[in-house]
Amino acid sequence: MNNLSDIFNELFSDAFRVSVLIQIVTLGFALIFWVVLSKLLNLEARPWPLERRYKYISAFKELANELLLLFVLRTFSLALDSISGVAGLAFFITSFYGLCLFSRFLIILLKFHAPIAVVSKFDLSVLRPAYVIVGFLSVLSQISDLPSLLASPVAMVGGDNFSFNDVLLLLLGSYFLATGTALPAWGLTWLAANLFQLSKPAIRATELIIRYLIVAIGLISILVIVGVNYTFLAAIGGGLSVGLGFGLKEVFSNFISGLWLLIEGAVRPGDVLLLETGTGEDPCEVLELGMRATTLWRDRDNVELVVPNQLFFTQQMVTYSGVRDRYRRGQVLIGAAYRHPPEQVIAILEAVAATVPRILETPPP
C-alpha cells in the first residue's frame, strides 16, 4: 500500500507541474475564444450550399461548431508550441478530440442505415462514456506513470491479487457488454437475414440470441484475462445452476418461452389477442415481445399489460390478426321490448351499423 500511496503522490505532483498548468490554461483560453467565436459566426443557423439537396450536408451541419473548436484548439496548441516549445499535452488533447469528432461523423452516417434508436443508445450508453474514460486515462498517461498505477494490487479474492487494471476491466467490461451489444448484434443479424432470408420473427430471435452470446463470451473472456481461479468459476456456475433450478425457475422458464415464441412467430407485435381476465375476455394488441414477458396494450382503458411468456403456452388464446387476412366478425347483443316489430329493429340496427366507417359492405352487417 505504501507503493500505491507513492504512485498517487507522484501523480498529483506531476499534474501540478508548471508546464502542465500552462498547457491547461492555454486550452482554457481556447475554449473561451471558441464560445465567443461560435456565437458570432452562428454556423449551425446559417444556410449551407446544397443542404436542401443532399441530406448528408444537412446532417453534418450540426457538427459545425465542433469542427470550429477543433480548429481553435489546434491553432492555440501551435501558438503555444512556437512560443514555449512545450505543447505535448495540448497536441494530445487536440488529437483525441479530433478522433472523437471523427466518431461523431460515423454515428451520423450510421443513423442513415441502422435503426436510429439502436444507434442513439449505442452513442449515449457506450461511445460517450468511452470518450470520458479513455480520455481521462490517456491524459493521465501523458503526465504520469499510468502503467505502474494500473498494475498496483488493490484487492485479494480467493488467494488471487487484483490490480487496478483488473478491477477496471471487470467493471467497465461488464458495463459495456451489458449496454453495447445492441448495435453489433443488429449488424450481425442484418448480415444473417440477407444471407439466409430470415423471417421477421426469426430476425428478432436471432438478434437476441446473438446479444446473449456476445455477453456470455465477453464475460468469460474478461474473467479469463483477469485470471479468476477456475475453481471459483465452477463454484459460481454450480450456484447459478441451483438458483435456476429453484429460485429462478420461473424466470428461466419465461426466458425459454420467449425465445420459442420469437422463433416460432405464433405471437407477433401488432397482433390483436383475446386475453382472458376475471371479467371476461379483453382484446389486447401486442406491443413488444420480450425475453421474459410480453407487453400488451388494452384499448378500452388505454393501459399496458405485462404478461409472462409462459401464459401463451398454458392458456388458449384467440388471435384477431392471423396470417391469412385481417377481416374479423364482431357481434353486439341488443335487447328490445317485445312490442317492437323485429323487422323494424333489425332495419334500424343495420342502418346504424352501415354508418360505421370500418364496417364492410360485403358481407353486409
C-alpha positions in Angstrom: 0.0 0.0 0.0 2.9 2.3 0.6 3.9 1.8 -3.1 0.3 2.8 -4.1 0.5 5.9 -2.0 3.8 6.9 -3.5 2.3 6.4 -7.0 -0.6 8.7 -6.2 1.7 11.4 -4.7 3.8 11.3 -7.8 0.7 11.5 -9.9 -0.5 14.7 -8.2 2.9 16.3 -8.2 3.2 15.6 -12.0 -0.3 17.0 -12.6 0.7 20.4 -11.0 3.9 20.9 -12.9 4.3 24.4 -14.4 4.5 23.1 -18.0 1.3 21.1 -17.5 -0.6 24.0 -15.9 0.5 26.4 -18.8 -0.9 24.0 -21.3 -4.2 23.6 -19.4 -4.6 27.3 -19.1 -3.9 27.8 -22.8 -6.6 25.2 -23.7 -9.0 27.0 -21.3 -8.4 30.3 -23.1 -9.0 28.4 -26.4 -12.4 27.2 -25.1 -13.4 30.8 -24.1 -12.3 32.1 -27.5 -14.4 29.3 -29.2 -17.5 30.2 -27.2 -17.3 33.8 -28.3 -16.5 33.0 -31.9 -19.2 30.4 -32.2 -21.8 32.9 -31.1 -20.6 35.5 -33.5 -20.5 33.1 -36.5 -23.6 31.1 -35.7 -22.6 28.4 -38.2 -25.5 26.0 -37.4 -28.2 28.6 -38.1 -26.6 29.8 -41.4 -27.8 28.3 -44.7 -25.3 25.9 -46.3 -24.8 25.4 -50.0 -26.8 22.4 -51.3 -28.1 21.4 -47.9 -31.6 21.0 -49.2 -30.4 18.8 -52.0 -28.1 16.5 -50.1 -29.3 15.0 -46.8 -25.7 14.4 -45.6 -24.8 18.1 -45.7 -27.8 19.0 -43.6 -27.0 16.2 -41.1 -23.3 17.2 -40.8 -24.3 20.8 -40.2 -24.8 20.1 -36.5 -21.1 19.4 -36.2 -20.0 22.8 -37.5 -19.3 24.3 -34.0 -17.4 21.1 -33.1 -15.2 21.5 -36.2 -14.6 25.1 -35.3 -13.5 24.0 -31.8 -11.0 21.6 -33.3 -9.6 24.4 -35.4 -9.3 26.7 -32.4 -7.6 24.1 -30.2 -5.1 23.3 -33.0 -4.3 26.9 -33.5 -3.7 27.6 -29.8 -1.6 24.5 -29.5 0.6 25.5 -32.4 0.9 29.0 -31.0 1.9 27.6 -27.6 4.5 25.3 -29.2 6.0 28.1 -31.2 6.3 30.3 -28.0 7.4 27.8 -25.3 8.3 24.7 -27.2 6.2 22.6 -24.7 2.8 21.6 -26.0 2.8 17.8 -26.0 -0.3 17.6 -23.7 -2.2 20.3 -25.7 -1.5 18.4 -29.0 -2.5 15.2 -27.5 -5.9 16.6 -26.2 -6.5 18.2 -29.6 -5.8 15.0 -31.4 -8.0 13.0 -29.1 -10.8 15.5 -29.6 -10.3 15.1 -33.4 -10.7 11.4 -33.0 -13.9 11.8 -31.0 -15.2 14.2 -33.6 -14.5 11.7 -36.4 -16.6 9.1 -34.5 -19.4 11.7 -34.4 -19.4 11.7 -38.2 -19.6 7.9 -38.2 -22.6 8.0 -35.8 -24.4 10.3 -38.2 -23.7 8.0 -41.1 -24.9 5.0 -39.1 -28.2 6.7 -38.4 -29.0 6.7 -42.2 -28.5 2.9 -42.4 -29.2 1.4 -39.0 -32.2 1.9 -36.6 -31.9 5.3 -35.0 -32.9 4.0 -31.6 -30.2 1.4 -31.6 -27.5 3.9 -32.8 -28.6 6.6 -30.3 -28.5 4.2 -27.4 -25.0 3.0 -28.5 -23.9 6.6 -28.7 -25.2 7.7 -25.3 -24.5 4.5 -23.3 -21.3 3.3 -24.9 -19.5 5.8 -27.1 -19.7 8.9 -24.9 -18.8 7.1 -21.6 -15.9 5.5 -23.5 -14.7 9.0 -24.6 -14.6 10.2 -20.9 -12.8 7.1 -19.6 -10.3 6.7 -22.4 -9.6 10.5 -22.5 -9.1 10.6 -18.7 -6.7 7.7 -18.7 -4.9 9.0 -21.8 -4.3 12.4 -20.2 -3.0 10.7 -17.0 -0.6 8.7 -19.2 0.8 11.9 -20.6 1.6 13.4 -17.2 2.3 10.4 -15.0 3.4 6.8 -14.9 -0.1 5.2 -15.6 1.1 1.6 -16.2 2.6 1.5 -12.7 -0.7 2.8 -11.2 -2.8 0.3 -13.1 -0.5 -2.6 -12.1 -0.8 -1.8 -8.4 -2.7 -4.5 -6.4 -5.8 -3.3 -4.7 -7.7 -6.4 -3.6 -7.3 -10.1 -2.9 -10.1 -12.6 -3.5 -9.6 -16.3 -3.0 -5.9 -16.1 -2.9 -5.8 -14.0 -6.2 -4.4 -10.5 -6.3 -6.4 -8.0 -8.3 -4.8 -4.8 -9.6 -6.4 -1.5 -10.7 -6.3 -2.8 -14.3 -8.2 -6.0 -13.3 -10.9 -4.1 -11.4 -11.4 -1.6 -14.2 -11.6 -4.4 -16.7 -14.2 -6.2 -14.6 -16.4 -3.2 -14.0 -16.1 -1.4 -17.3 -16.1 -4.6 -19.4 -19.3 -5.8 -17.7 -20.9 -2.4 -18.3 -20.0 -2.1 -21.9 -21.1 -5.7 -22.5 -24.5 -5.0 -21.0 -25.1 -1.7 -22.9 -23.1 -2.1 -26.1 -24.2 -5.3 -27.7 -27.3 -4.0 -29.4 -25.5 -2.4 -32.4 -23.1 -5.3 -33.1 -26.0 -7.8 -32.7 -28.1 -5.7 -35.2 -25.2 -5.7 -37.7 -24.7 -9.5 -37.5 -28.4 -10.1 -37.7 -28.7 -7.9 -40.7 -26.0 -9.9 -42.4 -27.6 -13.2 -41.4 -31.0 -12.0 -42.6 -29.7 -11.1 -46.0 -27.7 -14.4 -46.4 -30.4 -16.8 -45.2 -33.6 -14.8 -46.0 -34.9 -14.9 -42.4 -38.5 -14.0 -41.5 -39.3 -11.1 -39.1 -39.8 -13.3 -36.0 -36.6 -15.2 -36.8 -34.7 -11.9 -37.2 -35.8 -10.8 -33.8 -34.9 -14.1 -32.2 -31.5 -14.2 -34.0 -30.7 -10.7 -32.7 -31.5 -11.6 -29.1 -29.6 -14.8 -29.3 -26.5 -13.1 -30.7 -26.7 -10.4 -28.0 -26.8 -13.1 -25.2 -23.9 -15.0 -26.9 -21.8 -11.8 -27.1 -22.4 -11.1 -23.4 -21.7 -14.7 -22.3 -18.5 -15.0 -24.4 -17.4 -11.5 -23.3 -17.9 -12.2 -19.6 -16.0 -15.5 -19.8 -13.2 -13.8 -21.7 -12.9 -11.0 -19.1 -12.7 -13.5 -16.2 -10.0 -15.5 -18.0 -8.0 -12.3 -18.8 -8.3 -11.1 -15.2 -7.1 -14.5 -14.1 -10.0 -15.6 -11.9 -9.5 -19.1 -10.4 -11.3 -21.8 -12.4 -12.5 -23.4 -9.2 -14.1 -20.1 -8.3 -15.8 -20.0 -11.7 -17.0 -23.6 -11.3 -18.5 -22.7 -7.9 -20.3 -19.7 -9.4 -21.6 -21.9 -12.2 -22.9 -24.5 -9.7 -24.6 -21.8 -7.7 -26.3 -20.4 -10.7 -27.5 -23.9 -11.7 -29.0 -24.4 -8.3 -30.6 -20.9 -8.5 -32.1 -21.7 -11.9 -33.4 -25.0 -10.6 -35.2 -23.5 -7.6 -35.4 -19.7 -7.1 -35.1 -18.7 -10.7 -37.2 -21.4 -12.3 -40.0 -19.1 -13.4 -37.6 -16.6 -14.9 -35.7 -19.2 -16.8 -39.0 -20.8 -18.0 -40.2 -17.4 -19.2 -36.9 -16.8 -21.0 -37.1 -20.1 -22.9 -40.8 -19.4 -23.7 -40.0 -16.0 -25.1 -37.2 -17.4 -27.2 -39.5 -20.1 -28.5 -42.3 -17.6 -29.3 -39.8 -15.4 -31.2 -38.5 -18.4 -33.3 -42.0 -19.8 -34.0 -43.7 -16.5 -34.7 -47.0 -17.5 -33.2 -47.3 -14.1 -31.5 -46.0 -11.0 -33.3 -46.0 -7.3 -32.5 -49.2 -5.8 -33.9 -51.4 -8.9 -33.3 -54.7 -8.5 -31.5 -55.3 -11.2 -28.9 -58.3 -12.0 -26.7 -56.8 -12.2 -23.2 -58.9 -14.0 -20.5 -59.4 -11.9 -17.3 -61.6 -12.1 -14.3 -64.3 -10.0 -16.1 -64.2 -11.9 -19.4 -62.1 -11.6 -22.5 -60.3 -8.4 -23.3 -58.9 -7.6 -26.8 -55.3 -6.5 -26.5 -52.7 -5.5 -29.0 -49.2 -7.0 -28.8 -46.7 -4.1 -28.5 -43.4 -5.9 -27.8 -42.3 -9.5 -27.4 -39.5 -9.6 -24.9 -37.4 -12.5 -23.5 -39.2 -12.6 -20.1 -42.6 -11.0 -20.7 -44.8 -9.7 -23.5 -46.2 -6.1 -23.4 -49.8 -5.8 -24.4 -52.0 -2.7 -24.9 -55.6 -2.7 -23.9 -57.7 -0.1 -25.8 -60.7 0.3 -23.5 -58.8 1.8 -20.7 -55.5 2.7 -22.5 -53.2 0.7 -20.3 -50.2 -1.6 -20.9 -50.2 -5.1 -19.6 -47.0 -7.1 -18.9 -47.8 -10.8 -19.4 -45.3 -13.6 -18.6 -44.4 -15.6 -21.7 -45.4 -18.8 -20.1 -49.0 -17.7 -20.3 -49.0 -18.3 -24.1 -48.1 -21.9 -23.6 -50.5 -22.7 -20.7 -53.6 -20.8 -21.9 -55.6 -20.9 -25.1 -55.9 -17.5 -26.9 -57.8 -16.3 -29.9 -55.9 -14.0 -32.3 -57.6 -11.5 -34.5 -54.6 -10.9 -36.7 -54.0 -14.1 -38.5 -51.7 -14.5 -41.4 -54.5 -15.1 -44.0 -56.3 -11.8 -43.6 -57.3 -9.2 -41.0 -61.1 -9.3 -41.6 -63.0 -10.4 -38.5 -66.6 -10.5 -37.4 -67.7 -8.7 -34.3 -71.1 -9.0 -32.6 -73.1 -6.9 -30.3 -76.0 -8.2 -28.3 -79.0 -5.9 -28.4 -82.2 -6.2 -26.3 -85.6 -4.8 -27.5 -89.0 -4.9 -26.0 -91.5 -7.5 -27.2 -93.9 -4.8 -28.5 -91.3 -3.6 -31.2 -91.5 -5.4 -34.5 -88.3 -7.4 -35.1 -88.1 -6.3 -38.8 -88.0 -2.7 -37.8 -85.4 -3.3 -35.0 -83.2 -5.2 -37.4 -83.5 -2.5 -40.1 -82.6 0.2 -37.6 -79.6 -1.8 -36.4 -78.4 -2.4 -40.0 -78.7 1.3 -40.8 -76.7 2.3 -37.7 -74.0 -0.3 -38.5 -73.7 1.0 -42.1 -72.7 4.4 -40.7 -69.6 3.0 -39.0 -66.6 3.6 -41.3 -64.9 0.2 -40.6 -67.9 -1.9 -41.3 -67.7 -3.7 -44.6 -70.4 -3.5 -47.3 -69.6 -7.1 -48.3 -70.5 -9.2 -46.4 -73.3 -6.8 -45.2 -73.8 -6.4 -41.4 
